[in-house]
Amino acid sequence: MTDEWDDLVDVLVAGSGAAGLTAAIAAADRGLNVLVVESTPRWGGTTSISGGGLWMPANPLMIRAGVQDSADEALGYMDDVIGDAGPASSPERRTAFLQTVPEVVTFLGRRGVRWRRSPDYPDYYPDRPGGKVGRSIEVAAFDTKLLGDWYATSRAKDGIPLPLMTDDVWLLARAWSTVSGFVRGAQFVFRSLGQLAGGKRPVGIGGALSCSLMHIVRTQQTPVWLSAPIVDLVVEDDSVVGAVVERDGRRRRVRARHGVILAAGGFANNREWRLKHHGIPGYSSAPEGDLGTAIEVGARAGGALALMDDAWWGATLVGPDGKNSFLVAERSLPFSIVVDANGERFTNESQSYIDFGHDMLQHGVSGPMWMISDVRHARRYLNTAYLGRKKKWIEAGLLVEAPSLPALAARIDLDPGRLTATVERFNGFARTGVDEDFGRGRTVYDNYYGDPRVKPTPNLGPLERGPFRAVRLHPGDLGTKGGLLTDEHARVLREDGSAIPGLYAAGNTTASVMGRTYPGPGSTIAPAVVFGYRAAQHAVSR
């Protein structure tokens, strides 16, 4: 019946982010004939423009460094932090994730991925049982010249074209205000200049990860089709046997003898779905191709959905050009607070971004939210969102300055007396070092982005010196959390819990094993890599 198919492969992978490329590498390594299809003209997905970290408990790099950790400790931590989040985060999936960490890190390392630890980056709930510092890993700077012409279509070009590391970020934010920040800044400059002088074209963080994986894919001679979305799955006798892929204006039927792996991202930029499932249009940092196509075709084939109402939330700034800038360090640095439309604080500004985002959505006060800061926040710390573009932001009314707090309040339609009272109460907490309202600065994660020169608590600094500044915040995200329900082998499940033969999914195409929270830095990419790998391993056995 080969005349019914345009192409024959063993494994068809949809998506070219960390999940899809890892799956392709693992399947090809076992001798299977693999095809990767990417719906957009550019490969790399959200991974390419991400921080690039992977939360990998008890990974080989930790063990070699003498840092004590175990899968049992990490499982206890996940159970405590995630709780009961339904079948997407079942005990079997959590256990499979943790048990596969050493294997997949070693596997990719042996094939050329240059792993590095982020030794200072804490779990997001380090005070909970099993919480640790230094579970996250990343990829060393990658020389994109190794990709040849393929780098021209990489989404990593949208990121920072420098050898930036995750553990650089927290120090670079205060590069001109602390000795440690200045030293790290100097190291970063010399590292960048050294690689450029050596004829390299380096990229770091998420770009380094995606480019490293694509380099392996290209070395394995696995074909990658760009601008080739999966538009449907081919089902025979309740099994997925292939897919319909649109390429060069025509639809091609691709037979996949061992299976189809859907790893094409979530639905962050599908406005209709965002309004339906989240109630907001979305201010996402995910790429434009994140439209939920893979989720839709999987659901049409009988796949169950879960966690569709959730996302990898966080505060976002929307610039004059309409582009979104996800906030991480800025809201945690001292001499700043976040207030609602009533001019009042409503949460711990330094907590993990997903919890902050959830609180923004659940607070329920109509009207804008603002990050308020004094002049020291602006002069001492780096704000990448409007770096070098302050004038344009002010002209667009997105960044507001005033000599006093009452004047600032008037300019952003807040009650001057209420805002002043809020700031005065917070300033009292800053002087004592204890935030009696929301506990800001209580954990090592809270203080990770703080300033050690600020006493007694690094991320509590009073707002006292003008001019004062306000920038509007929106509830944004790094991508969506909901999608196809999968088991510990990354098989797509039906509503009755049975697996659909021949259909797998990983990454943001699936409902997250992390449930409704974010245990540590890299809790999005780590399970994407792990379950992409597990999907390929199971497909090989079919």
N, C-alpha and C positions, 0 to 999 in steps of 0.2 A: 504493500500500500504506500510505497515511498513516493509515488507520483502525487499524493495528496499534500506533500510537504515541500516547502521551498528550501528549507534548511534542516539539517539533522545534527544535533549535538547531544552530548551526555547531560550537561547541566546548563540551564539558562539562568543567568543572574540579571535581575533588573535593579539598576542603581549602581553608582560608582563612588559612594562614600565608604566609610570605614567598614561597615557591615558587608556591603556587596563585594568590595575588593578583597577582603579577608576570605569570604566564601569562595571567590574565584581562585584565589591562591591555594587554598586548602584542597579544593577539588582537582585542580590541575596538578598539584603535587602528588596526588594519588593516581595520576595517569589518565584522568578523564578529559574529554574534549569539552571545553567550556566556552561559552559566549557571554559577554557582558553587554547589556544595552542600557543606555543612558537617555532619558527623555529630553534633556536640554542640549544645546550645542557645547556645553562646558562640563567637564567631569570634576569629581571631587566632592560634590554635595555640600551639606552643612559642615561636614568634617573639615573641609579646606579653610573655612573662615572662622573656625572655632578656636578655643584656647588649646585644643589638642591634648588635654590631659586624659588619662584613663585611671579610674579608681579600681585598682587591682590589689585587694588584700592578700597578704601572704605571698606576694610575688617573689620570684627568684632574686631580684635586685635587693629587696629588703633583707632576705635571708642572708645573702652574701655580705651585706653591710652590718650584720649582727643585730638587726632590729627584730625584736620578738613579735611574732604574729602567727596566727593559725586560722585555718578555715573555720574552726569551731568558734573562735573568738569573734571572727567577722560575722558568722551566722547569728550569734547571740546579739551582736550589735544591730544587724539588719532586722532581726525579729523585734527588737525593742523600738527601733526608730520607725520602721515601716508599719508594723502591726499587721492587722488583717486588711489586706487590700484586694481580696478576691483572687480568682484563679490566675490572673496575670502575674501575681507575685506569690505563687504557690510555694510550699516548702520544697517541692521537687525542683522548681526552677531556681530558687535561691541556692540550693545545694549544688545544682549543676553548674551554675555560674561560678561559684567559689571554687569548686573542685577543678574546673577547667582553666582557671587563671594561670597556674604555673605552666600548664601544657601549651597554651596558646602563646604566652610570652616567650617561652623557649622556642617554639616552632617558628614564629616570625623572626626572632632574633637570629636563628640559624640561617634564615633565608635572606638576611641582609638588613633588617630593621635595627637601627642603633638606639637601643633604649637608654634612657636616663631617669634617675629618680628625681622627685621633687621633695627633698627631705624635710622641708620646713612647712609644707602645706598640710594643715590639719583636716581631719574629718569635720563635717559641718555640725556634728553634735558630739564634740570630743569629751563632754562631761557624762555622756551616757555609757552604760556598761559595754565594754568592748571597743570604745572609741580610741582612736590612735592619731598620731601625727606621722605623715610620710608614707601613706599608702598609695599615693598617686605616682604614676610614671608618665613619661612623655618621650618624644623622639628627638634625637639630636638634630641640629640644623642639617638640612639636606641640600646638596648642590643640584639645582634644577637643570644645569647643563647636561646632566646624565640622562634627562628625558628627551633631549633633542627637540624636534619640532612639536612634540606632544605637550610641552609646557605652554605653548601658545594657547591651547584650549583648556588650560587648568583654571579652576575657580580659585586656586590659591593666589592668583594674581590680584584678586580683590582684597586680599589680606595685607599683612605687613611684609614687604619683600626684604626682610632682614632676619638674621639668626636669633630671633627672640625666643626665650624659654619661659615657661609658665612661672618658674620661680624668680624670673627677672621682674615680673610685673609689679609685685607688691613693694619692691624696693625702688624701682624706677618712678613710681608714683610720687616719691619724695626725694628724687635725685638731687635737688638743690636745697633741701632743708635738713637733711641728716647726713652724718658721715657715712653710715652704711649704705644709704641710698646713693650718695655721690660715688662711692667706691664701685657699687654695682653698675652705675651709669657709665663710669670710665671703663670698666671691664667690658661692658656691652659694646661701647664705641670701638675699643681696640679689637674685640672679637670680630665685629662687623668689618672694620677696615682690613684686618688681617686676611679674612676670607676673600674679600673683594680684590685685594692686592694679589692674592694667590690665583686669580683668574676664575674664582668660583662665583656662582650666582645663587647665594644661599637663601633659604626660606626656613622659618621656624614655626613653632606651635602647631596649629592644625594643618597648615600647609606642608610642614615637614612630614607629618603622619600620612596624609593622603598621597603626597608625591613619593614617599618611600614605598607605599603599597603599590602604587601604579607602576613604579620602576620594576618591582618584582613581577607584576602581571605582564608587563611588556617583555621582560626577560624570558618568561614562560611562553611567550608568543601567543598569548590568549587574545583573540580579536575583541576590540571594544567599539561598538557602534554608538556614535553620538547622534543627537536629534532623532532618537528611535525609541519612542515610548511603547510599553506594552499596553494594548488597548483591550485585550480580552484573553482569557485562558481557554484552552481546549480541554474539555472534559469527556472522557469515555469510561463508561461503567463505574461512575462515581470517583474516578481517579483523574488527576491532572496529568496530561501526557504532552502538553506543549502550550504554546501561546501564540497570539497574533501580535506581531510587532509592526508598527508603522515606520517605514523608512523610505526616504526619497519619493514621497508622495504616493506610495503604494503599500498595501498591507501584505505582510509575509507571514506564512504559517511556519513556525519553528517547532520542530519536534524535539523534546527534551527527554531522552530515554531514562535518566535517573531522577529528574525532577526540575521544578522551577523554584527559584529562590527570590522572593520579593524583598528588596532592600532599598526601596526608592524614596525613603523619607516619609514624612507625615503630611498634614494638610494645613500647615501654618499660613499659607497664602491663598487658601480657598475661602473667599469672603462668605460665600453662602453657607458653607459648613461651619465657619467660625461663629456666625450669627446664630445658627441652629444649635450648636453644641456648647458655645461659650457665652453667647449673648453679647459679644463685642466683635467689631470687625477685625481686631488683631493688629498689634504693632510688633511684628516679628522680625527677628534678625536672620531668619532662614532664607535661603535663596528663592528666587521667583518660581522655580519648578516644583516647589513643595506644595502640591495641589491635591494630594490624596488619591492619585490615580491608581496606585498599586493597592491601596486599601479597598478602593471601590471594586476593582476586578477580583480581588480575593473574596470580598463579601458576596459578589455575584456567584462565585463558585461554591458558596455555602459556608464561608468562614464567619465565625462569630466575632463580634466587636466588644471591646471593653475600654474603660477609662477615657471615652471620647470627650468627656466634659473637662478634661484636665490638660495641662501643658507644662513645659519647663519654664515657669513664670519668672518674672523679675521686672524691676523698674526700667523704663526706657525713655530716652530723650528723642524727640522727633525734630529734626533740623529743618532749616529753611528750604532745603532741597527735597524734603519729604522722607529722607532716609532715617532709619532708626538706629540709635546707639544704645546698646545694652549697658546698664550701669552695674559695676561690681564694687570697685574700691571707693569711688567718689562719695557714695552715701555713708560709708563707714568711717571715713577720715574725720578727725576732730574739727571743731569750729563749724559744725553743720548739723542741721536737723531736717526732718521731713514733716510737713504739716498738711492737714486736709483743708477743705474749703472753709472750715470754721476757724482756721488758724491754730489748730491743736495737733499735737503729736498723737499717733494712734498705734505705734508699734516700735519694736527695736530696730533701728535703722541698720544695725550691723549684722543682723542675722543672715542666714543663707538667702540667696536671691529668690529661691522658689517660695520660701516661707514669707518673705517680704511681699512677693507678688500675690500670693494667696491672701495676705492681709489687706493689700490694696483693693482686691476684688470684693472681699467679704466685709470691708469696713462699712460700705453702704452709704457714705455721705455723698450726695450729688455735688458735682462741681469739681474743679481742678485740684490736684495735689502739687505741692511745691517743695523743692529742696531749698532751704534757706541757709545762707552761710555768711560769715564775716570775711573781711579782707584777707585774713591770714590763710583761709582755705584756698582762696584764689591765687595768692602769691607763693605759697609754699608747696602746693601739690598740683600734680598733672591732671587735667581733665581733657581726655582725648576727644571727647565729643565735639567741642568747639575750639580745639587748639588751632590757633592761627586764623580763626574765623569769627572771633568775638564780635566784631563790628556788624557782620551780617546777621548774627543771632539777635543782637540788640535792635537792629533795624526791623527785623521781622517780629519783634515783640516776644521772642521766645526766651530771651535772657533780659532780666530787668535789674537795674541797679538804682540805689538811692542812698543818700548820706545817713539816714537814720531808719530805725525799724518802723516807726509810724509812717514815715514817707514811703517806705517800701510797701507796707501793707496797703496804703491808699492806691498805689500804682497797680497792685494785683487784686484789688477788690476784696481784701480781707479787713476785718475789724481791727484797727490799730491797737486798741486796748487789749484785745484778746491775744493777738500775736505777741505783743510785748510781755504779757503775763506768762505766756507759754515759754518764751525765751528766758525770762527771769527764773522760772522754776527749773528749767533745764540747766541754766548756769549754776544754780545751787548744787545740782547733782554733779556737775563737772568739777566743782571745787572740792567736794567730798570724795569723788571717785566712785560713787554708788548711784546708779540710775534706779530710783525707788519706784518709778512707774513701769518701766519695761525691761529692766535688767541689762541694758546695753553695756557691753564691756565685761560681762560676767565670765565668758569663756575664752579660751585661747584662740578660737576661730573669730570671735568678735574682734579681738585685738590684732588679728593677723594683718589687717590693713591699717592699723593705727600708726601713731607717731611716738616712738619711745621717748622723745624729748618732752612730751606732754605728760604732766604728772597731776594726780596720782594714777589716772587710767588713760592709756594711750589713745583711745578713740573717743574720749570725752573732753572736748575743749569748749569753753564758754564763747558765746557769740557776743562780743563786746565792742569790736572796732569796725567802724565804717570805712569805706562804703560797704553796704550790705547788698547781697545778691540773691536773686530768686530765679530758679529755672523750673519749668513745668515738667512733671513726671507723668508718664502714661503706663498702664499695665501691659507690658510687653512680654516677649518670650524668646527662647532660643530654639523653639520648635514645639510640636505638639506631643503629648504623652500617650494619647489613645490610638488604637488601631486594631489590627487582627489579633485575636487571642491565639497564643501558641503554647506548646508544652515544652518540657525540658530538652527535647531534641529539635526545637524550633519548627516543629510541624504545625501547620495551621489547623485549628480545631473547629468543629461544628458546634452548634448550640448544645447538642447532646453530649459534648465532651469527646466525641470520636475524632480521630485525626483524618484529614483529607489526604489520601495517598498521593504522593508526588508533589505536594505543595508545602513550601517552607517560607518563613519570613523572619526578618531580623531588623534591628535598628528602630527608627521612629515609625516604620510601617506597622509595628506591633505595639500592643499595650505593654507598658514598661514593667519589668521585673522589680523595679524600684518603687512600684506603687505610686502613691501620691506625694512622695517626698524625694529627697536628694541626699543620700547618706554622706557623700564626699565628693571632692573635686574629680570630675571625669566620670560621673555616674550615668551619663548618657552614652558616651563613646565606648566605655568598657563593656557593657552588655551587648552593644552592637557588634563589637569585634568577637566576643565570646560566642554569641549565638549565631553569628555568620559562620564562624568556624564549626560549630556543632551542627548546623544545617548541612554543611558540606560533608562532614563526616558521616552523617546518617544517610545522605543521598548516595554516597559511595556504596553503602551496604545494600542498597535496593537492587 
